Amino acid sequence: MPPGGRAGRPAPGSGCLQPGRDPLTGSAVLFPVPPDRAFGYLADPRNRPAWQSSLRAVADVVPGSDGSFTAVGTSWTDVTVVPGVRPLLRTVQSDEPVRWVEEGRFGPTNARLALTFTPCPEGTQVGVEFTVTALGAGRLVTLLSRRAIVADLRRAAGTLAASG
């Protein structure tokens, strides 16, 4: 473990995760870009298939009332790698570049993903909150999904880092 504390926790006084730490514990991923750039990329559903491993595509993307694809009211359908599983999603909060929240529904299952964007010397710390509500299995699905969500966000961070 790196000096300065538990894996996935900010080093004292830094406000951001340290390189090499496991962001799973802290539910945050370090993006080496400014908050507005991380926000713009992650909040636009049209970018999702490039970094979200469970998606083949997004369909039926409708921008929010202001015409932006990152605004409240933006809606879309996830075309997942599981045949027939196509949840409907909607942006319910968009405070650029600070916080973004989506909610999704597929049958009796509801999911909520909230991302917070905190500037730091290394770029942006993206905090993750994810919950699933489903009959009897919501907590288990939430716990099992966290590792995949963090891996997907790491992929997005790598994509943004590589694009300069």
Disulfide bonds with the S-S distance in Angstrom:
Cys16-Cys120 2.01
